[in-house]
Amino acid sequence: QVQLVESGGGLVQAGGSLRLSCAASGLTFSSADMGWYRQAPGKERDFVARITWSGGSISYTDSVKGRFTISRDNAKNTVYLQMNSLKPEDTAIYFCNARTFQNYWGQGTQVTVSS
């Protein structure tokens, strides 16, 4: 049974930083492309960042480029999202995604950025 458990969300002032973690189990983590998505109230779930299984390819949505950094530690089966210079528009539930032959999702962690 695949489990993705996010942590690290919270309330932060604009300009602040948070580091999200996603611990994976039940899958071959080193073979999975990992990503972060977010969903703001009343909106669809949107792509934020992705890192391939080897870490050799990374992509971001334009609005977070230069502020967010995705990374992974295959020894710890964990993917991270370092979020700096946070803005109120970054407020959302952040979801971890694992992609192998199937798509898997975590339960999400709330990030709230106050102005």
Sequence and secondary structure as in RCSB ss.txt:
>XXXX:A:sequence
QVQLVESGGGLVQAGGSLRLSCAASGLTFSSADMGWYRQAPGKERDFVARITWSGGSISYTDSVKGRFTISRDNA
KNTVYLQMNSLKPEDTAIYFCNARTFQNYWGQGTQVTVSS
>XXXX:A:secstr
  EEEEE  EEEETT  EEEEEEEESS GGG EEEEEEE TTS EEEEEEE TTS  EEE GGGTTTEEEEEETT
TTEEEEEE S  GGG EEEEEEEESSSEEE   EEEEEE 
